[in-house]
Amino acid sequence: MKSSILGFLCAIIVFSIIGYGVYLGLNLYSQNIKQEINSNLGITVGEIVSKHSYKGKGLSIKYKVNDKEYLTRIGVTSEFYNRYEIGSIISIKYNTANPDKILVE
């Protein structure tokens, strides 16, 4: 009985450490993207052309930079997803060196 409880507690600790590591990795990746975009910042407007709710909330956004049109799909928070409808015009921050990388806030 004691060994099964001890094994269960060890499994919980191991999975907690792994989960925390994944969380830190995703947070660091997000911060790197924001830093990269803010270091070469450009601002434009885009139109939401579709909304996706499979495995999280996402938007497809069409925008133009230097007469070239881009269509990018990004994940967003539930609050942002619910605030806008298809056809809404939103402000976009993009990386001037690579306009495929965008942020919406």
DSSP file (Angstrom, degrees, kcal/mol; ACC not computed):
  #  RESIDUE AA STRUCTURE BP1 BP2  ACC     N-H-->O    O-->H-N    N-H-->O    O-->H-N    TCO  KAPPA ALPHA  PHI   PSI    X-CA   Y-CA   Z-CA
    1    1 A M     >        0   0    0      0, 0.0     4,-1.8     0, 0.0     5,-0.2   0.000 360.0 360.0 360.0 -45.7    0.0    0.0    0.0
    2    2 A K  H  >  +     0   0    0      1,-0.2     4,-2.6     2,-0.2     5,-0.2   0.881 360.0  53.5 -64.8 -37.4    2.8    2.4    1.0
    3    3 A S  H  > S+     0   0    0      1,-0.2     4,-2.4     2,-0.2    -1,-0.2   0.859 107.6  50.1 -68.7 -34.0    4.7    1.7   -2.2
    4    4 A S  H  > S+     0   0    0      2,-0.2     4,-2.2     1,-0.2    -1,-0.2   0.882 112.4  47.0 -71.7 -36.1    1.7    2.5   -4.5
    5    5 A I  H  X S+     0   0    0     -4,-1.8     4,-2.5     2,-0.2    -2,-0.2   0.918 113.2  49.1 -67.2 -43.1    1.1    5.8   -2.7
    6    6 A L  H  X S+     0   0    0     -4,-2.6     4,-2.3     2,-0.2    -2,-0.2   0.907 111.7  49.2 -62.6 -42.3    4.8    6.6   -2.9
    7    7 A G  H  X S+     0   0    0     -4,-2.4     4,-2.3     2,-0.2    -1,-0.2   0.900 110.9  50.3 -62.9 -41.5    4.8    5.7   -6.7
    8    8 A F  H  X S+     0   0    0     -4,-2.2     4,-2.2     2,-0.2    -2,-0.2   0.919 111.1  48.1 -63.0 -44.6    1.7    7.9   -7.2
    9    9 A L  H  X S+     0   0    0     -4,-2.5     4,-2.2     1,-0.2    -2,-0.2   0.891 111.0  51.0 -64.4 -39.5    3.3   10.9   -5.4
   10   10 A C  H  X S+     0   0    0     -4,-2.3     4,-2.6     2,-0.2    -1,-0.2   0.910 109.4  50.8 -63.7 -41.4    6.5   10.4   -7.5
   11   11 A A  H  X S+     0   0    0     -4,-2.3     4,-2.6     1,-0.2     5,-0.2   0.904 109.4  50.6 -62.8 -41.4    4.5   10.4  -10.7
   12   12 A I  H  X S+     0   0    0     -4,-2.2     4,-2.1     2,-0.2    -1,-0.2   0.917 111.7  47.8 -62.1 -43.2    2.7   13.6   -9.7
   13   13 A I  H  X S+     0   0    0     -4,-2.2     4,-2.2     2,-0.2    -2,-0.2   0.929 112.7  48.1 -64.2 -45.6    6.0   15.3   -9.0
   14   14 A V  H  X S+     0   0    0     -4,-2.6     4,-2.3     1,-0.2    -2,-0.2   0.937 113.6  46.1 -61.9 -47.8    7.6   14.2  -12.2
   15   15 A F  H  X S+     0   0    0     -4,-2.6     4,-2.6     1,-0.2    -1,-0.2   0.846 111.0  53.8 -65.8 -33.2    4.6   15.3  -14.3
   16   16 A S  H  X S+     0   0    0     -4,-2.1     4,-2.3    -5,-0.2    -1,-0.2   0.914 109.5  47.6 -65.5 -42.3    4.5   18.6  -12.5
   17   17 A I  H  X S+     0   0    0     -4,-2.2     4,-2.0     2,-0.2    -2,-0.2   0.913 113.5  47.8 -64.7 -43.2    8.1   19.3  -13.3
   18   18 A I  H  X S+     0   0    0     -4,-2.3     4,-2.2     2,-0.2    -2,-0.2   0.929 112.4  49.3 -63.4 -45.7    7.6   18.3  -16.9
   19   19 A G  H  X S+     0   0    0     -4,-2.6     4,-2.3     1,-0.2    -2,-0.2   0.895 110.5  49.8 -61.2 -41.5    4.5   20.5  -17.2
   20   20 A Y  H  X S+     0   0    0     -4,-2.3     4,-2.5     2,-0.2    -1,-0.2   0.884 109.2  52.8 -65.7 -37.9    6.3   23.5  -15.6
   21   21 A G  H  X S+     0   0    0     -4,-2.0     4,-2.2     2,-0.2    -2,-0.2   0.905 109.4  48.3 -63.1 -42.4    9.2   23.0  -18.1
   22   22 A V  H  X S+     0   0    0     -4,-2.2     4,-2.5     2,-0.2     5,-0.2   0.916 110.9  51.5 -63.3 -43.2    6.8   23.1  -21.0
   23   23 A Y  H  X S+     0   0    0     -4,-2.3     4,-2.3     1,-0.2    -2,-0.2   0.927 111.0  47.1 -59.3 -47.0    5.1   26.2  -19.6
   24   24 A L  H  X S+     0   0    0     -4,-2.5     4,-2.4     1,-0.2    -1,-0.2   0.895 111.3  51.9 -63.8 -39.6    8.5   28.0  -19.2
   25   25 A G  H  X S+     0   0    0     -4,-2.2     4,-2.2     2,-0.2    -2,-0.2   0.922 111.7  45.4 -63.4 -44.9    9.5   27.0  -22.8
   26   26 A L  H  X S+     0   0    0     -4,-2.5     4,-2.3     2,-0.2    -1,-0.2   0.882 112.8  51.3 -66.2 -38.1    6.3   28.4  -24.3
   27   27 A N  H  X S+     0   0    0     -4,-2.3     4,-2.2    -5,-0.2    -2,-0.2   0.909 110.6  48.2 -65.5 -42.2    6.6   31.6  -22.3
   28   28 A L  H  X S+     0   0    0     -4,-2.4     4,-2.3     2,-0.2    -2,-0.2   0.900 110.7  51.6 -64.8 -41.5   10.2   32.1  -23.4
   29   29 A Y  H  X S+     0   0    0     -4,-2.2     4,-2.1     2,-0.2    -2,-0.2   0.919 110.1  49.3 -60.7 -44.6    9.2   31.5  -27.1
   30   30 A S  H  X S+     0   0    0     -4,-2.3     4,-2.2     1,-0.2    -2,-0.2   0.899 110.9  49.4 -62.6 -42.1    6.4   34.0  -26.8
   31   31 A Q  H  X S+     0   0    0     -4,-2.2     4,-2.5     1,-0.2    -1,-0.2   0.883 109.3  52.5 -65.4 -38.2    8.7   36.6  -25.3
   32   32 A N  H  X S+     0   0    0     -4,-2.3     4,-2.5     2,-0.2    -2,-0.2   0.903 109.0  49.4 -64.4 -41.3   11.3   36.0  -28.0
   33   33 A I  H  X S+     0   0    0     -4,-2.1     4,-2.5     2,-0.2     5,-0.2   0.934 112.4  47.9 -63.0 -45.9    8.7   36.6  -30.8
   34   34 A K  H  X S+     0   0    0     -4,-2.2     4,-2.6     1,-0.2    -2,-0.2   0.911 113.2  48.0 -61.2 -42.9    7.5   39.8  -29.1
   35   35 A Q  H  X S+     0   0    0     -4,-2.5     4,-1.5     2,-0.2    -1,-0.2   0.903 111.3  50.6 -65.4 -41.2   11.1   41.0  -28.7
   36   36 A E  H  X S+     0   0    0     -4,-2.5     4,-0.8     2,-0.2    -2,-0.2   0.916 113.9  44.1 -63.2 -43.9   12.0   40.2  -32.3
   37   37 A I  H >< S+     0   0    0     -4,-2.5     3,-0.8     1,-0.2    59,-0.3   0.924 112.8  51.1 -67.9 -43.8    8.9   42.1  -33.6
   38   38 A N  H >< S+     0   0    0     -4,-2.6     3,-0.7     1,-0.2    -1,-0.2   0.751 104.2  58.6 -67.4 -22.8    9.4   45.1  -31.4
   39   39 A S  H 3< S+     0   0    0     -4,-1.5    -1,-0.2     1,-0.3    -2,-0.2   0.763 121.4  25.8 -77.0 -23.7   13.1   45.4  -32.5
   40   40 A N  T << S-     0   0    0     -4,-0.8    56,-3.3    -3,-0.8    -1,-0.3  -0.467  94.9-177.7-130.1  58.2   12.0   45.8  -36.2
   41   41 A L  E <   +A   95   0A   0     -3,-0.7     2,-0.3    54,-0.2    54,-0.2  -0.397  14.3 165.9 -77.2 130.1    8.5   47.2  -35.5
   42   42 A G  E     -A   94   0A   0     52,-2.0    52,-2.9    -2,-0.2     2,-0.4  -0.969  18.8-152.2-130.2 150.9    6.1   48.1  -38.3
   43   43 A I  E     +A   93   0A   0     -2,-0.3     2,-0.3    50,-0.2    50,-0.2  -0.985  25.9 145.5-128.5 135.2    2.4   48.8  -37.8
   44   44 A T  E     -A   92   0A   0     48,-2.4    48,-3.1    -2,-0.4     2,-0.3  -0.825  41.0-104.6-146.1-175.4   -0.4   48.2  -40.3
   45   45 A V  E     -A   91   0A   0     -2,-0.3    19,-0.7    46,-0.2     2,-0.3  -0.890  31.9-174.8-117.9 154.5   -4.1   47.2  -40.2
   46   46 A G  E     -AB  90  63A   0     44,-2.5    44,-2.6    -2,-0.3     2,-0.4  -0.913  20.9-121.7-141.5 168.3   -5.6   43.9  -41.3
   47   47 A E  E     -AB  89  62A   0     15,-3.0    15,-2.8    -2,-0.3     2,-0.6  -0.941  22.1-126.0-116.4 134.4   -9.0   42.3  -41.7
   48   48 A I  E     + B   0  61A   0     40,-2.3    39,-3.1    -2,-0.4    13,-0.2  -0.687  30.4 175.6 -76.0 118.4  -10.2   39.2  -39.9
   49   49 A V  E     +     0   0A   0     11,-2.8     2,-0.3    -2,-0.6    12,-0.2   0.673  61.9   1.7-102.1 -20.7  -11.2   36.8  -42.7
   50   50 A S  E     - B   0  60A   0     10,-1.3    10,-2.6    35,-0.1     2,-0.4  -0.982  58.0-140.8-161.0 158.7  -12.1   33.7  -40.6
   51   51 A K  E     - B   0  59A   0     -2,-0.3     2,-0.4     8,-0.2     8,-0.2  -0.947  15.3-164.8-121.8 142.4  -12.2   32.5  -37.0
   52   52 A H  E     + B   0  58A   0      6,-3.1     6,-2.7    -2,-0.4    -2,-0.0  -0.984  16.8 174.6-129.7 136.9  -11.2   29.0  -35.8
   53   53 A S    >   +     0   0    0     -2,-0.4     3,-0.7     4,-0.2     2,-0.6   0.200  41.3 120.0-126.6  16.8  -12.1   27.4  -32.5
   54   54 A Y  T 3  S-     0   0    0      1,-0.3    -2,-0.0     4,-0.0     0, 0.0  -0.748  94.1  -9.1 -84.7 122.9  -10.6   23.9  -33.0
   55   55 A K  T 3  S-     0   0    0     -2,-0.6    -1,-0.3     3,-0.0     2,-0.2   0.921 140.1 -21.2  56.2  49.6   -8.0   23.2  -30.4
   56   56 A G  S <  S-     0   0    0     -3,-0.7     2,-0.4     2,-0.0    21,-0.1  -0.511  95.4 -57.6 112.1 178.4   -7.9   26.8  -29.1
   57   57 A K        +     0   0    0     19,-0.5    19,-2.0    -2,-0.2     2,-0.3  -0.820  57.7 164.5-101.1 135.1   -9.0   30.1  -30.6
   58   58 A G  E     -BC  52  75A   0     -6,-2.7    -6,-3.1    -2,-0.4     2,-0.3  -0.982  20.8-154.0-148.5 159.0   -7.4   31.4  -33.8
   59   59 A L  E     -BC  51  74A   0     15,-2.5    15,-2.5    -2,-0.3     2,-0.5  -0.970  13.6-140.9-131.4 146.4   -7.9   34.0  -36.5
   60   60 A S  E     -BC  50  73A   0    -10,-2.6   -11,-2.8    -2,-0.3   -10,-1.3  -0.957  29.4-167.8-102.5 125.5   -7.0   34.2  -40.2
   61   61 A I  E     -BC  48  72A   0     11,-3.2    11,-2.5    -2,-0.5     2,-0.5  -0.952  13.6-156.3-123.2 131.2   -5.9   37.8  -40.9
   62   62 A K  E     +BC  47  71A   0    -15,-2.8   -15,-3.0    -2,-0.4     2,-0.3  -0.909  27.4 155.7-105.4 130.3   -5.3   39.4  -44.2
   63   63 A Y  E     -BC  46  70A   0      7,-2.1     7,-3.5    -2,-0.5     2,-0.4  -0.958  32.2-129.3-149.5 165.1   -3.0   42.5  -44.3
   64   64 A K  E     + C   0  69A   0    -19,-0.7     2,-0.4    -2,-0.3     5,-0.2  -0.967  18.2 178.3-125.7 134.0   -0.8   44.4  -46.7
   65   65 A V  E >  S- C   0  68A   0      3,-2.6     3,-1.8    -2,-0.4   -21,-0.0  -0.989  77.0 -13.4-133.8 123.9    2.8   45.5  -46.3
   66   66 A N  T 3  S-     0   0    0     -2,-0.4    -1,-0.1     1,-0.3     3,-0.1   0.906 127.7 -54.7  51.5  48.5    4.7   47.3  -49.1
   67   67 A D  T 3  S+     0   0    0      1,-0.2     2,-0.5    -3,-0.0    -1,-0.3   0.580 115.0 116.5  62.9  12.6    2.0   46.4  -51.6
   68   68 A K  E <   -C   65   0A   0     -3,-1.8    -3,-2.6     2,-0.0     2,-0.4  -0.948  59.8-138.7-110.1 131.1    2.3   42.7  -50.8
   69   69 A E  E     -C   64   0A   0     -2,-0.5     2,-0.3    -5,-0.2    -5,-0.2  -0.714  18.5-167.0 -92.6 137.0   -0.7   40.9  -49.3
   70   70 A Y  E     -C   63   0A   0     -7,-3.5    -7,-2.1    -2,-0.4     2,-0.4  -0.901  12.8-162.8-120.4 148.9   -0.3   38.4  -46.5
   71   71 A L  E     +C   62   0A   0     -2,-0.3     2,-0.4    -9,-0.2    -9,-0.2  -0.961  21.7 173.9-130.8 114.3   -2.7   35.9  -45.0
   72   72 A T  E     -C   61   0A   0    -11,-2.5   -11,-3.2    -2,-0.4     2,-0.5  -0.945  24.0-147.5-127.2 141.9   -1.6   34.6  -41.6
   73   73 A R  E     +C   60   0A   0     -2,-0.4     2,-0.3   -13,-0.2   -13,-0.2  -0.937  27.0 173.1-108.0 127.2   -3.3   32.4  -39.1
   74   74 A I  E     -C   59   0A   0    -15,-2.5   -15,-2.5    -2,-0.5     2,-0.3  -0.938  31.6-116.8-133.0 154.6   -2.5   33.1  -35.4
   75   75 A G  E     -C   58   0A   0     -2,-0.3     2,-0.3   -17,-0.2   -17,-0.3  -0.684  36.3-178.8 -85.8 143.9   -3.7   31.9  -32.0
   76   76 A V        -     0   0    0    -19,-2.0   -19,-0.5    -2,-0.3     2,-0.0  -0.889  31.3 -89.8-137.2 166.9   -5.4   34.5  -29.8
   77   77 A T     >  -     0   0    0     -2,-0.3     4,-2.6     1,-0.1     5,-0.2  -0.336  38.7-112.9 -71.6 160.0   -6.9   34.6  -26.3
   78   78 A S  H  > S+     0   0    0      1,-0.2     4,-2.4     2,-0.2     5,-0.2   0.875 118.2  56.0 -61.0 -37.2  -10.6   33.8  -25.8
   79   79 A E  H  > S+     0   0    0      2,-0.2     4,-1.2     1,-0.2    -1,-0.2   0.933 110.6  42.9 -61.8 -46.8  -11.2   37.5  -24.9
   80   80 A F  H  > S+     0   0    0      1,-0.2     4,-1.1     2,-0.2     3,-0.3   0.917 113.1  53.5 -64.9 -43.4   -9.6   38.7  -28.2
   81   81 A Y  H  < S+     0   0    0     -4,-2.6     3,-0.3     1,-0.2    -2,-0.2   0.892 112.1  43.9 -57.9 -43.1  -11.5   36.1  -30.2
   82   82 A N  H  < S+     0   0    0     -4,-2.4    -1,-0.2     1,-0.2    -2,-0.2   0.710 105.4  63.5 -77.8 -20.5  -14.8   37.1  -28.7
   83   83 A R  H  < S+     0   0    0     -4,-1.2     2,-0.3    -3,-0.3    -1,-0.2   0.799 102.7  49.4 -74.5 -29.6  -14.2   40.8  -29.1
   84   84 A Y     <  -     0   0    0     -4,-1.1     2,-0.2    -3,-0.3     3,-0.0  -0.820  65.1-154.0-119.2 152.0  -14.0   40.8  -32.9
   85   85 A E    >   -     0   0    0     -2,-0.3     3,-2.1     1,-0.1   -37,-0.3  -0.693  43.6 -74.5-112.5 167.5  -16.1   39.4  -35.8
   86   86 A I  T 3  S+     0   0    0      1,-0.3   -37,-0.2    -2,-0.2     3,-0.1  -0.438 122.7  31.3 -60.1 133.9  -15.2   38.3  -39.3
   87   87 A G  T 3  S+     0   0    0    -39,-3.1    -1,-0.3     1,-0.3   -38,-0.1   0.249  86.7 137.9  96.7 -11.1  -14.7   41.5  -41.3
   88   88 A S    <   -     0   0    0     -3,-2.1   -40,-2.3   -40,-0.1     2,-0.5  -0.387  51.1-132.5 -66.9 145.1  -13.4   43.5  -38.4
   89   89 A I  E     +A   47   0A   0    -42,-0.2     2,-0.3    -3,-0.1   -42,-0.2  -0.881  31.5 180.0 -99.3 127.8  -10.4   45.7  -39.0
   90   90 A I  E     -A   46   0A   0    -44,-2.6   -44,-2.5    -2,-0.5     2,-0.3  -0.883  30.8-106.5-128.9 158.5   -7.6   45.4  -36.4
   91   91 A S  E     -A   45   0A   0     -2,-0.3    14,-0.5   -46,-0.2     2,-0.4  -0.656  35.8-162.8 -83.2 138.7   -4.2   46.9  -35.7
   92   92 A I  E     -A   44   0A   0    -48,-3.1   -48,-2.4    -2,-0.3     2,-0.5  -0.984  13.4-154.3-128.3 132.3   -1.2   44.6  -36.4
   93   93 A K  E     +AD  43 103A   0     10,-2.6    10,-2.6    -2,-0.4     2,-0.3  -0.891  27.3 177.6 -97.0 134.3    2.4   44.9  -35.3
   94   94 A Y  E     -AD  42 102A   0    -52,-2.9   -52,-2.0    -2,-0.5     2,-0.6  -0.928  36.4-104.9-136.5 162.0    4.8   43.1  -37.6
   95   95 A N  E >   -AD  41  98A   0      6,-1.7     3,-0.6     3,-0.6     6,-0.2  -0.771  24.5-150.1 -84.8 119.3    8.5   42.5  -38.1
   96   96 A T  T 3  S+     0   0    0    -56,-3.3    -1,-0.1    -2,-0.6   -55,-0.1   0.799  98.3  50.7 -63.9 -28.1    9.7   44.7  -40.9
   97   97 A A  T 3  S+     0   0    0      1,-0.3    -1,-0.3   -57,-0.2   -56,-0.1   0.770 129.8  18.0 -77.7 -26.2   12.4   42.2  -41.8
   98   98 A N  E X   -D   95   0A   0     -3,-0.6     3,-2.2   -58,-0.2    -3,-0.6  -0.689  67.3-173.2-146.0  85.4    9.9   39.3  -41.9
   99   99 A P  E 3  S+     0   0A   0      0, 0.0    -3,-0.1     0, 0.0    -1,-0.1   0.556  77.4  77.5 -64.4  -5.9    6.3   40.6  -42.2
  100  100 A D  E 3  S+     0   0A   0     -5,-0.1     2,-0.7    -6,-0.1   -30,-0.0   0.746  80.3  79.2 -70.7 -21.8    4.9   37.0  -41.7
  101  101 A K  E <   +     0   0A   0     -3,-2.2    -6,-1.7    -6,-0.2     2,-0.3  -0.789  68.1 165.4 -91.6 116.5    5.6   37.4  -38.0
  102  102 A I  E     -D   94   0A   0     -2,-0.7     2,-0.4    -8,-0.2    -8,-0.2  -0.870  27.9-156.2-130.9 161.1    2.8   39.5  -36.4
  103  103 A L  E     -D   93   0A   0    -10,-2.6   -10,-2.6    -2,-0.3     2,-0.4  -0.993   6.0-166.6-130.9 140.8    1.3   40.4  -33.1
  104  104 A V              0   0    0     -2,-0.4   -12,-0.1   -12,-0.2   -24,-0.1  -0.986 360.0 360.0-123.0 140.4   -2.2   41.5  -32.4
  105  105 A E              0   0    0    -14,-0.5    -1,-0.1    -2,-0.4   -13,-0.1   0.354 360.0 360.0-136.7 360.0   -3.2   43.1  -29.0
